[in-house]
Amino acid sequence: MKKMVMAELEKCYSVAPLHYQGKQHILVAAEKKDRCILFDVDGKEKATVWEEPGGVMTMVQVPGTDGQFLATHKFYSPNDSKEAKIIIATPDGSGNWNIRTLTDLPFVHRFDILSNGGSNYLIACTLKSGHEYKEDWSSPGKVYAAKLPDDLSCFDDANQLQLEAIKDGMLKNHGYYRIVEDGKASALICSDNGVFRFYPPETPEDKWQKEQLLDVPASDAVMADLDGDGKMELVVISPFHGDEVSVYKETDGRYEKVFKYPEKAEFLHAIWSGKLCGKTVVVLGHRKGARRLFVLLWTDGHYTFKTIDDDCGPANVYGYNYEGRDILVATNREINQVAMYTFEEGDL
């Protein structure tokens, strides 16, 4: 495995893919007031999308576009997010991006665009709903949704997309992950209330469907078939910004814990699932203590784990395959480092 430092970026945080000008790219943006950078898939910097304001928790490409994407702005921390919003970033073809407001949404932390039945739907999660003082959790967060028009050019500060709350009472509403199963996308959302799965409408006239998978406090989760039995396990970080990683398997309609990572990994945050070295894995990272980036996988009939990097403090991680190479890009927030890890056969 080879590591390459792509950039130094203060409090680097969000990472996402972007298809632009016929090529795959990677976006990286900062939690605090710093740049959003566009890289090619080899890790070379191509452009600065914006200089500030930062506060970027999530970035998602608008389906079917050439480089247009949505992003959160001004979510600087759980204690400084009253002015958070979702913006539209649209390339002008000459290397610059036009930035406009899609919707003001205080405390918006994660969001996504899910497609179903030929329509695109925005789903957005607020960490909380109100805030009067530091560490004020008295107003739980919500999950919002809206049908997303094909043309977003009409939206700006004066004309914003209207959202509908589809679930409230979500205390410390932190975790989001897109799950694709049988070709259909759904949303895995985590809070102190548990782990929930949301399914977009089949038609614009239908409602979002939702189910609760777990009732334990959770910070983040993914689903992946680690053991190869054809059914996805649920891998959960708990509690909020917690130190425990657990694997759950569904038995008779209920998720039961079958494995617990043996160490306390303080301030777990990064999580991604996919293929590395031909194996289905979950990659995790924590921001305090050993500040490790590591991989969870199934080996010789049991769950195992392997360290990728130490003392790096990853906030988020994203993986992809390019020209036969498996690559991870991690925003190592605690050392202000955007890093690329390239894997070769036999590394896991």
C-alpha atoms as a printed R data frame, in Angstrom:
    type eleno elety resid chain resno       x       y       z
1   ATOM     1    CA   MET     A     1   0.000   0.000   0.000
2   ATOM     2    CA   LYS     A     2   1.323   3.412  -0.985
3   ATOM     3    CA   LYS     A     3   0.404   6.724   0.637
4   ATOM     4    CA   MET     A     4   0.534  10.085  -1.115
5   ATOM     5    CA   VAL     A     5  -0.269  13.459   0.450
6   ATOM     6    CA   MET     A     6  -2.547  15.270  -2.017
7   ATOM     7    CA   ALA     A     7  -2.763  18.589  -0.174
8   ATOM     8    CA   GLU     A     8  -2.512  20.373   3.133
9   ATOM     9    CA   LEU     A     9  -5.952  21.735   4.000
10  ATOM    10    CA   GLU     A    10  -6.832  23.098   7.413
11  ATOM    11    CA   LYS     A    11  -9.563  21.012   9.098
12  ATOM    12    CA   CYS     A    12 -10.176  19.077   5.859
13  ATOM    13    CA   TYR     A    13 -13.449  17.214   6.177
14  ATOM    14    CA   SER     A    14 -15.745  16.350   3.269
15  ATOM    15    CA   VAL     A    15 -14.749  14.137   0.317
16  ATOM    16    CA   ALA     A    16 -16.911  13.138  -2.679
17  ATOM    17    CA   PRO     A    17 -16.693  11.999  -6.305
18  ATOM    18    CA   LEU     A    18 -17.519  14.367  -9.168
19  ATOM    19    CA   HIS     A    19 -17.875  13.556 -12.878
20  ATOM    20    CA   TYR     A    20 -16.793  16.649 -14.786
21  ATOM    21    CA   GLN     A    21 -15.727  17.302 -18.392
22  ATOM    22    CA   GLY     A    22 -15.933  13.610 -19.201
23  ATOM    23    CA   LYS     A    23 -13.642  12.506 -16.386
24  ATOM    24    CA   GLN     A    24 -13.963  11.325 -12.813
25  ATOM    25    CA   HIS     A    25 -12.686  13.753 -10.154
26  ATOM    26    CA   ILE     A    26 -12.560  14.013  -6.369
27  ATOM    27    CA   LEU     A    27 -13.846  16.959  -4.336
28  ATOM    28    CA   VAL     A    28 -12.394  17.782  -0.911
29  ATOM    29    CA   ALA     A    29 -13.608  20.620   1.301
30  ATOM    30    CA   ALA     A    30 -12.936  22.031   4.754
31  ATOM    31    CA   GLU     A    31 -14.957  22.041   7.954
32  ATOM    32    CA   LYS     A    32 -13.720  25.504   8.863
33  ATOM    33    CA   LYS     A    33 -13.121  28.539   6.646
34  ATOM    34    CA   ASP     A    34 -10.919  27.113   3.924
35  ATOM    35    CA   ARG     A    35 -11.007  25.938   0.313
36  ATOM    36    CA   CYS     A    36 -12.959  23.380  -1.661
37  ATOM    37    CA   ILE     A    37 -10.483  21.666  -4.010
38  ATOM    38    CA   LEU     A    38 -11.055  19.642  -7.183
39  ATOM    39    CA   PHE     A    39  -8.556  16.805  -7.776
40  ATOM    40    CA   ASP     A    40  -8.196  14.318 -10.592
41  ATOM    41    CA   VAL     A    41  -8.333  10.606  -9.751
42  ATOM    42    CA   ASP     A    42  -4.524  10.489  -9.544
43  ATOM    43    CA   GLY     A    43  -4.622  13.000  -6.681
44  ATOM    44    CA   LYS     A    44  -3.407  16.044  -8.615
45  ATOM    45    CA   GLU     A    45  -5.013  19.385  -7.796
46  ATOM    46    CA   LYS     A    46  -6.988  20.784 -10.745
47  ATOM    47    CA   ALA     A    47  -8.956  23.763  -9.405
48  ATOM    48    CA   THR     A    48 -10.214  25.689  -6.395
49  ATOM    49    CA   VAL     A    49 -14.017  25.587  -6.440
50  ATOM    50    CA   TRP     A    50 -14.362  28.217  -3.696
51  ATOM    51    CA   GLU     A    51 -12.067  29.883  -1.175
52  ATOM    52    CA   GLU     A    52 -14.653  30.124   1.628
53  ATOM    53    CA   PRO     A    53 -16.934  30.095   3.639
54  ATOM    54    CA   GLY     A    54 -16.292  26.403   4.348
55  ATOM    55    CA   GLY     A    55 -18.388  24.527   6.874
56  ATOM    56    CA   VAL     A    56 -18.788  21.721   4.312
57  ATOM    57    CA   MET     A    57 -20.193  18.499   5.754
58  ATOM    58    CA   THR     A    58 -21.535  16.932   2.531
59  ATOM    59    CA   MET     A    59 -21.100  17.252  -1.252
60  ATOM    60    CA   VAL     A    60 -23.231  15.368  -3.806
61  ATOM    61    CA   GLN     A    61 -23.275  15.624  -7.602
62  ATOM    62    CA   VAL     A    62 -26.604  16.463  -9.217
63  ATOM    63    CA   PRO     A    63 -27.423  13.370 -11.352
64  ATOM    64    CA   GLY     A    64 -27.049  13.785 -15.095
65  ATOM    65    CA   THR     A    65 -25.004  16.993 -14.913
66  ATOM    66    CA   ASP     A    66 -21.475  17.850 -15.963
67  ATOM    67    CA   GLY     A    67 -19.899  18.863 -12.658
68  ATOM    68    CA   GLN     A    68 -22.857  20.518 -10.919
69  ATOM    69    CA   PHE     A    69 -23.106  19.565  -7.251
70  ATOM    70    CA   LEU     A    70 -24.787  20.462  -3.982
71  ATOM    71    CA   ALA     A    71 -22.884  21.158  -0.771
72  ATOM    72    CA   THR     A    72 -23.448  22.268   2.787
73  ATOM    73    CA   HIS     A    73 -21.995  25.631   3.754
74  ATOM    74    CA   LYS     A    74 -21.463  27.219   7.192
75  ATOM    75    CA   PHE     A    75 -21.799  24.097   9.353
76  ATOM    76    CA   TYR     A    76 -18.670  24.820  11.393
77  ATOM    77    CA   SER     A    77 -19.448  22.637  14.415
78  ATOM    78    CA   PRO     A    78 -22.456  21.393  16.405
79  ATOM    79    CA   ASN     A    79 -22.183  24.674  18.325
80  ATOM    80    CA   ASP     A    80 -21.845  26.962  15.301
81  ATOM    81    CA   SER     A    81 -24.313  26.012  12.584
82  ATOM    82    CA   LYS     A    82 -27.316  28.305  12.818
83  ATOM    83    CA   GLU     A    83 -26.513  29.761   9.393
84  ATOM    84    CA   ALA     A    84 -25.958  26.419   7.648
85  ATOM    85    CA   LYS     A    85 -27.419  25.979   4.174
86  ATOM    86    CA   ILE     A    86 -27.304  23.804   1.065
87  ATOM    87    CA   ILE     A    87 -25.785  25.510  -1.980
88  ATOM    88    CA   ILE     A    88 -25.638  24.732  -5.696
89  ATOM    89    CA   ALA     A    89 -22.188  24.827  -7.325
90  ATOM    90    CA   THR     A    90 -22.367  25.030 -11.137
91  ATOM    91    CA   PRO     A    91 -19.264  25.108 -13.384
92  ATOM    92    CA   ASP     A    92 -19.231  27.822 -16.049
93  ATOM    93    CA   GLY     A    93 -17.028  25.851 -18.449
94  ATOM    94    CA   SER     A    94 -13.969  28.038 -17.967
95  ATOM    95    CA   GLY     A    95 -12.797  26.691 -14.617
96  ATOM    96    CA   ASN     A    96 -15.002  28.735 -12.315
97  ATOM    97    CA   TRP     A    97 -18.089  27.728 -10.347
98  ATOM    98    CA   ASN     A    98 -21.201  29.784  -9.751
99  ATOM    99    CA   ILE     A    99 -22.426  29.390  -6.145
100 ATOM   100    CA   ARG     A   100 -26.123  29.913  -5.333
101 ATOM   101    CA   THR     A   101 -28.362  29.028  -2.408
102 ATOM   102    CA   LEU     A   102 -30.667  26.031  -2.799
103 ATOM   103    CA   THR     A   103 -32.152  26.261   0.687
104 ATOM   104    CA   ASP     A   104 -31.309  27.722   4.083
105 ATOM   105    CA   LEU     A   105 -31.419  24.850   6.581
106 ATOM   106    CA   PRO     A   106 -29.917  25.587  10.022
107 ATOM   107    CA   PHE     A   107 -27.811  22.698  11.415
108 ATOM   108    CA   VAL     A   108 -27.963  20.697   8.162
109 ATOM   109    CA   HIS     A   109 -25.215  18.106   8.492
110 ATOM   110    CA   ARG     A   110 -25.759  15.344   5.922
111 ATOM   111    CA   PHE     A   111 -27.863  15.167   2.767
112 ATOM   112    CA   ASP     A   112 -28.094  13.172  -0.437
113 ATOM   113    CA   ILE     A   113 -29.884  12.911  -3.769
114 ATOM   114    CA   LEU     A   114 -31.665   9.588  -4.296
115 ATOM   115    CA   SER     A   115 -33.202   8.645  -7.644
116 ATOM   116    CA   ASN     A   116 -36.297   6.501  -8.053
117 ATOM   117    CA   GLY     A   117 -38.925   6.126 -10.779
118 ATOM   118    CA   GLY     A   118 -37.220   8.668 -13.006
119 ATOM   119    CA   SER     A   119 -37.241  11.425 -10.364
120 ATOM   120    CA   ASN     A   120 -34.543  12.816  -8.063
121 ATOM   121    CA   TYR     A   121 -35.257  13.397  -4.385
122 ATOM   122    CA   LEU     A   122 -33.302  15.432  -1.874
123 ATOM   123    CA   ILE     A   123 -33.074  14.004   1.644
124 ATOM   124    CA   ALA     A   124 -31.454  16.225   4.277
125 ATOM   125    CA   CYS     A   125 -30.667  15.638   7.949
126 ATOM   126    CA   THR     A   126 -30.288  18.338  10.605
127 ATOM   127    CA   LEU     A   127 -28.111  17.516  13.603
128 ATOM   128    CA   LYS     A   128 -30.468  19.501  15.802
129 ATOM   129    CA   SER     A   129 -33.317  21.975  15.261
130 ATOM   130    CA   GLY     A   130 -32.408  24.822  17.602
131 ATOM   131    CA   HIS     A   131 -29.557  26.112  19.670
132 ATOM   132    CA   GLU     A   132 -29.279  28.646  22.486
133 ATOM   133    CA   TYR     A   133 -25.943  27.825  24.126
134 ATOM   134    CA   LYS     A   134 -22.901  25.568  23.737
135 ATOM   135    CA   GLU     A   135 -23.786  21.834  23.827
136 ATOM   136    CA   ASP     A   136 -27.502  22.623  23.714
137 ATOM   137    CA   TRP     A   137 -29.262  19.418  22.565
138 ATOM   138    CA   SER     A   138 -32.760  20.363  23.755
139 ATOM   139    CA   SER     A   139 -34.156  20.608  20.189
140 ATOM   140    CA   PRO     A   140 -33.690  17.285  18.347
141 ATOM   141    CA   GLY     A   141 -32.933  17.195  14.644
142 ATOM   142    CA   LYS     A   142 -35.191  16.236  11.763
143 ATOM   143    CA   VAL     A   143 -35.083  14.518   8.384
144 ATOM   144    CA   TYR     A   144 -36.330  16.646   5.472
145 ATOM   145    CA   ALA     A   145 -37.115  15.776   1.870
146 ATOM   146    CA   ALA     A   146 -38.206  17.322  -1.422
147 ATOM   147    CA   LYS     A   147 -38.522  16.350  -5.052
148 ATOM   148    CA   LEU     A   148 -35.597  17.936  -6.858
149 ATOM   149    CA   PRO     A   149 -36.436  19.610 -10.193
150 ATOM   150    CA   ASP     A   150 -34.323  18.710 -13.217
151 ATOM   151    CA   ASP     A   151 -33.363  22.373 -13.649
152 ATOM   152    CA   LEU     A   152 -31.994  24.088 -10.525
153 ATOM   153    CA   SER     A   153 -31.292  27.443 -12.200
154 ATOM   154    CA   CYS     A   154 -34.340  29.099 -10.625
155 ATOM   155    CA   PHE     A   155 -33.087  28.736  -7.043
156 ATOM   156    CA   ASP     A   156 -31.221  31.443  -5.130
157 ATOM   157    CA   ASP     A   157 -31.452  33.384  -1.857
158 ATOM   158    CA   ALA     A   158 -34.809  34.866  -2.848
159 ATOM   159    CA   ASN     A   159 -36.339  31.676  -4.286
160 ATOM   160    CA   GLN     A   160 -35.439  28.584  -2.277
161 ATOM   161    CA   LEU     A   161 -36.408  24.933  -2.519
162 ATOM   162    CA   GLN     A   162 -39.159  24.123  -0.027
163 ATOM   163    CA   LEU     A   163 -38.553  21.088   2.168
164 ATOM   164    CA   GLU     A   164 -40.941  18.870   4.101
165 ATOM   165    CA   ALA     A   165 -40.033  17.283   7.445
166 ATOM   166    CA   ILE     A   166 -40.567  13.526   7.092
167 ATOM   167    CA   LYS     A   167 -39.278  12.578  10.574
168 ATOM   168    CA   ASP     A   168 -38.631  14.588  13.712
169 ATOM   169    CA   GLY     A   169 -37.355  13.890  17.233
170 ATOM   170    CA   MET     A   170 -33.933  12.736  15.954
171 ATOM   171    CA   LEU     A   171 -31.545  13.534  18.815
172 ATOM   172    CA   LYS     A   172 -27.904  14.008  17.667
173 ATOM   173    CA   ASN     A   173 -28.948  13.237  14.102
174 ATOM   174    CA   HIS     A   174 -25.435  12.646  12.765
175 ATOM   175    CA   GLY     A   175 -24.944   9.630  10.510
176 ATOM   176    CA   TYR     A   176 -25.860   9.191   6.873
177 ATOM   177    CA   TYR     A   177 -24.901   6.562   4.285
178 ATOM   178    CA   ARG     A   178 -26.365   5.700   0.890
179 ATOM   179    CA   ILE     A   179 -27.208   1.996   0.523
180 ATOM   180    CA   VAL     A   180 -27.716   0.450  -2.925
181 ATOM   181    CA   GLU     A   181 -29.456  -2.927  -2.892
182 ATOM   182    CA   ASP     A   182 -30.950  -4.682  -5.915
183 ATOM   183    CA   GLY     A   183 -30.185  -1.576  -7.959
184 ATOM   184    CA   LYS     A   184 -32.226   0.735  -5.721
185 ATOM   185    CA   ALA     A   185 -30.866   3.411  -3.400
186 ATOM   186    CA   SER     A   186 -32.016   4.040   0.166
187 ATOM   187    CA   ALA     A   187 -30.732   6.118   3.070
188 ATOM   188    CA   LEU     A   188 -29.236   4.814   6.316
189 ATOM   189    CA   ILE     A   189 -29.626   7.502   9.005
190 ATOM   190    CA   CYS     A   190 -28.271   7.356  12.564
191 ATOM   191    CA   SER     A   191 -29.131   9.237  15.740
192 ATOM   192    CA   ASP     A   192 -29.359   8.664  19.476
193 ATOM   193    CA   ASN     A   193 -32.773   7.165  18.700
194 ATOM   194    CA   GLY     A   194 -31.205   4.373  16.656
195 ATOM   195    CA   VAL     A   195 -30.543   3.386  13.051
196 ATOM   196    CA   PHE     A   196 -33.231   4.050  10.437
197 ATOM   197    CA   ARG     A   197 -33.566   3.241   6.740
198 ATOM   198    CA   PHE     A   198 -35.479   5.592   4.429
199 ATOM   199    CA   TYR     A   199 -36.742   4.643   0.951
200 ATOM   200    CA   PRO     A   200 -37.562   7.336  -1.642
201 ATOM   201    CA   PRO     A   201 -41.039   7.473  -3.209
202 ATOM   202    CA   GLU     A   202 -41.825   5.239  -6.186
203 ATOM   203    CA   THR     A   203 -43.649   8.202  -7.788
204 ATOM   204    CA   PRO     A   204 -43.810  11.914  -6.793
205 ATOM   205    CA   GLU     A   205 -47.309  11.297  -5.408
206 ATOM   206    CA   ASP     A   206 -46.070   8.608  -3.008
207 ATOM   207    CA   LYS     A   207 -44.608   9.044   0.476
208 ATOM   208    CA   TRP     A   208 -41.148   8.195   1.760
209 ATOM   209    CA   GLN     A   209 -41.085   4.808   3.476
210 ATOM   210    CA   LYS     A   210 -39.001   4.230   6.593
211 ATOM   211    CA   GLU     A   211 -38.105   1.475   9.034
212 ATOM   212    CA   GLN     A   212 -36.091   1.293  12.237
213 ATOM   213    CA   LEU     A   213 -33.294  -1.289  12.137
214 ATOM   214    CA   LEU     A   214 -31.829  -0.707  15.620
215 ATOM   215    CA   ASP     A   215 -32.865   1.188  18.730
216 ATOM   216    CA   VAL     A   216 -29.350   1.683  20.140
217 ATOM   217    CA   PRO     A   217 -27.693   5.141  20.040
218 ATOM   218    CA   ALA     A   218 -25.621   5.363  16.861
219 ATOM   219    CA   SER     A   219 -23.332   7.922  15.286
220 ATOM   220    CA   ASP     A   220 -22.813   6.356  11.847
221 ATOM   221    CA   ALA     A   221 -23.439   3.050  10.073
222 ATOM   222    CA   VAL     A   222 -23.003   1.217   6.781
223 ATOM   223    CA   MET     A   223 -24.334  -2.029   5.351
224 ATOM   224    CA   ALA     A   224 -22.097  -4.536   3.567
225 ATOM   225    CA   ASP     A   225 -21.985  -8.286   2.977
226 ATOM   226    CA   LEU     A   226 -18.672  -8.900   4.708
227 ATOM   227    CA   ASP     A   227 -19.025 -12.651   5.265
228 ATOM   228    CA   GLY     A   228 -20.312 -13.380   1.755
229 ATOM   229    CA   ASP     A   229 -23.561 -15.081   2.766
230 ATOM   230    CA   GLY     A   230 -25.663 -12.916   0.451
231 ATOM   231    CA   LYS     A   231 -27.099 -10.730   3.227
232 ATOM   232    CA   MET     A   232 -25.646  -7.397   4.284
233 ATOM   233    CA   GLU     A   233 -24.384  -6.941   7.814
234 ATOM   234    CA   LEU     A   234 -24.966  -3.656   9.627
235 ATOM   235    CA   VAL     A   235 -21.734  -2.052  10.869
236 ATOM   236    CA   VAL     A   236 -22.397   0.614  13.493
237 ATOM   237    CA   ILE     A   237 -20.378   3.312  15.267
238 ATOM   238    CA   SER     A   238 -21.855   4.138  18.666
239 ATOM   239    CA   PRO     A   239 -22.768   6.282  20.492
240 ATOM   240    CA   PHE     A   240 -22.559   9.860  19.082
241 ATOM   241    CA   HIS     A   241 -18.898  10.448  18.107
242 ATOM   242    CA   GLY     A   242 -18.371   7.255  20.083
243 ATOM   243    CA   ASP     A   243 -15.634   4.677  20.564
244 ATOM   244    CA   GLU     A   244 -17.346   1.373  19.682
245 ATOM   245    CA   VAL     A   245 -17.636  -0.476  16.357
246 ATOM   246    CA   SER     A   246 -20.147  -3.331  16.239
247 ATOM   247    CA   VAL     A   247 -21.321  -5.712  13.523
248 ATOM   248    CA   TYR     A   248 -24.963  -6.819  13.475
249 ATOM   249    CA   LYS     A   249 -26.551  -9.611  11.431
250 ATOM   250    CA   GLU     A   250 -30.227  -9.925  10.644
251 ATOM   251    CA   THR     A   251 -31.868 -13.032  12.086
252 ATOM   252    CA   ASP     A   252 -35.642 -13.567  11.917
253 ATOM   253    CA   GLY     A   253 -36.199  -9.881  11.126
254 ATOM   254    CA   ARG     A   254 -34.022  -8.571  13.970
255 ATOM   255    CA   TYR     A   255 -30.445  -7.325  13.975
256 ATOM   256    CA   GLU     A   256 -28.276  -9.091  16.557
257 ATOM   257    CA   LYS     A   257 -24.725  -8.098  17.481
258 ATOM   258    CA   VAL     A   258 -22.193 -10.705  16.312
259 ATOM   259    CA   PHE     A   259 -18.885  -8.854  16.632
260 ATOM   260    CA   LYS     A   260 -17.386  -5.921  18.511
261 ATOM   261    CA   TYR     A   261 -14.086  -4.259  17.606
262 ATOM   262    CA   PRO     A   262 -11.852  -5.131  20.575
263 ATOM   263    CA   GLU     A   263 -10.366  -1.668  21.115
264 ATOM   264    CA   LYS     A   264 -11.903   1.604  22.253
265 ATOM   265    CA   ALA     A   265 -11.399   3.847  19.223
266 ATOM   266    CA   GLU     A   266 -11.967   7.337  20.568
267 ATOM   267    CA   PHE     A   267 -14.084   9.760  18.471
268 ATOM   268    CA   LEU     A   268 -14.941   7.377  15.615
269 ATOM   269    CA   HIS     A   269 -16.052   9.302  12.564
270 ATOM   270    CA   ALA     A   270 -14.873   8.108   9.111
271 ATOM   271    CA   ILE     A   271 -16.760   5.187   7.561
272 ATOM   272    CA   TRP     A   272 -16.972   3.724   4.038
273 ATOM   273    CA   SER     A   273 -17.829   0.338   2.572
274 ATOM   274    CA   GLY     A   274 -16.781  -1.190  -0.730
275 ATOM   275    CA   LYS     A   275 -14.178  -3.401  -2.383
276 ATOM   276    CA   LEU     A   276 -10.453  -3.355  -1.654
277 ATOM   277    CA   CYS     A   277  -8.084  -5.981  -3.052
278 ATOM   278    CA   GLY     A   278 -11.076  -8.009  -4.211
279 ATOM   279    CA   LYS     A   279 -12.601  -8.161  -0.728
280 ATOM   280    CA   THR     A   280 -15.716  -6.482   0.649
281 ATOM   281    CA   VAL     A   281 -14.572  -4.242   3.499
282 ATOM   282    CA   VAL     A   282 -15.613  -1.453   5.824
283 ATOM   283    CA   VAL     A   283 -13.031   1.287   6.336
284 ATOM   284    CA   LEU     A   284 -13.199   3.252   9.588
285 ATOM   285    CA   GLY     A   285 -11.265   6.053  11.221
286 ATOM   286    CA   HIS     A   286 -11.189   7.843  14.560
287 ATOM   287    CA   ARG     A   287 -10.079  11.354  15.480
288 ATOM   288    CA   LYS     A   288  -8.696  10.975  19.017
289 ATOM   289    CA   GLY     A   289  -6.424   8.523  20.809
290 ATOM   290    CA   ALA     A   290  -4.474   6.480  18.247
291 ATOM   291    CA   ARG     A   291  -6.273   8.459  15.486
292 ATOM   292    CA   ARG     A   292  -6.191   5.365  13.286
293 ATOM   293    CA   LEU     A   293  -7.533   4.583   9.813
294 ATOM   294    CA   PHE     A   294  -8.295   0.855   9.618
295 ATOM   295    CA   VAL     A   295 -10.206  -1.752   7.664
296 ATOM   296    CA   LEU     A   296 -12.729  -4.317   8.928
297 ATOM   297    CA   LEU     A   297 -13.127  -7.474   6.843
298 ATOM   298    CA   TRP     A   298 -13.952 -11.201   6.914
299 ATOM   299    CA   THR     A   299 -10.937 -13.513   6.843
300 ATOM   300    CA   ASP     A   300 -10.790 -17.297   7.357
301 ATOM   301    CA   GLY     A   301 -14.252 -17.505   8.872
302 ATOM   302    CA   HIS     A   302 -14.136 -14.549  11.260
303 ATOM   303    CA   TYR     A   303 -14.108 -10.752  11.378
304 ATOM   304    CA   THR     A   304 -10.626  -9.256  11.321
305 ATOM   305    CA   PHE     A   305  -9.129  -5.796  11.021
306 ATOM   306    CA   LYS     A   306  -5.983  -4.225   9.648
307 ATOM   307    CA   THR     A   307  -4.438  -0.802  10.184
308 ATOM   308    CA   ILE     A   308  -4.020   1.410   7.116
309 ATOM   309    CA   ASP     A   309  -2.490   4.456   8.848
310 ATOM   310    CA   ASP     A   310  -1.809   5.647  12.394
311 ATOM   311    CA   ASP     A   311  -1.981   9.080  14.019
312 ATOM   312    CA   CYS     A   312  -3.833  10.674  11.118
313 ATOM   313    CA   GLY     A   313  -7.277  11.465  12.603
314 ATOM   314    CA   PRO     A   314  -9.566  10.908   9.578
315 ATOM   315    CA   ALA     A   315 -12.905  12.703   9.412
316 ATOM   316    CA   ASN     A   316 -14.158  11.006   6.241
317 ATOM   317    CA   VAL     A   317 -12.951   8.517   3.638
318 ATOM   318    CA   TYR     A   318 -14.033   7.594   0.112
319 ATOM   319    CA   GLY     A   319 -12.900   4.667  -2.051
320 ATOM   320    CA   TYR     A   320 -12.895   3.941  -5.778
321 ATOM   321    CA   ASN     A   321 -11.221   1.829  -8.458
322 ATOM   322    CA   TYR     A   322  -9.281   3.456 -11.269
323 ATOM   323    CA   GLU     A   323  -7.436   1.574 -13.997
324 ATOM   324    CA   GLY     A   324  -7.339  -1.571 -11.878
325 ATOM   325    CA   ARG     A   325  -6.109   0.210  -8.742
326 ATOM   326    CA   ASP     A   326  -8.112   0.358  -5.514
327 ATOM   327    CA   ILE     A   327  -7.774   3.827  -3.992
328 ATOM   328    CA   LEU     A   328  -8.902   5.476  -0.757
329 ATOM   329    CA   VAL     A   329  -8.924   9.239  -0.240
330 ATOM   330    CA   ALA     A   330  -9.046  10.268   3.429
331 ATOM   331    CA   THR     A   331  -9.485  13.703   4.917
332 ATOM   332    CA   ASN     A   332  -7.095  13.415   7.847
333 ATOM   333    CA   ARG     A   333  -8.638  16.349   9.658
334 ATOM   334    CA   GLU     A   334  -6.554  16.236  12.825
335 ATOM   335    CA   ILE     A   335  -3.307  16.719  10.876
336 ATOM   336    CA   ASN     A   336  -4.793  18.962   8.105
337 ATOM   337    CA   GLN     A   337  -3.830  16.409   5.445
338 ATOM   338    CA   VAL     A   338  -5.680  15.117   2.391
339 ATOM   339    CA   ALA     A   339  -4.183  11.681   1.692
340 ATOM   340    CA   MET     A   340  -4.466   9.043  -1.042
341 ATOM   341    CA   TYR     A   341  -3.864   5.367  -0.240
342 ATOM   342    CA   THR     A   342  -3.314   3.040  -3.223
343 ATOM   343    CA   PHE     A   343  -3.672  -0.704  -2.640
344 ATOM   344    CA   GLU     A   344  -2.106  -3.601  -4.469
345 ATOM   345    CA   GLU     A   345  -3.072  -7.266  -4.504
346 ATOM   346    CA   GLY     A   346  -2.081  -8.911  -1.233
347 ATOM   347    CA   ASP     A   347  -2.264  -5.753   0.877
348 ATOM   348    CA   LEU     A   348  -5.289  -7.144   2.738
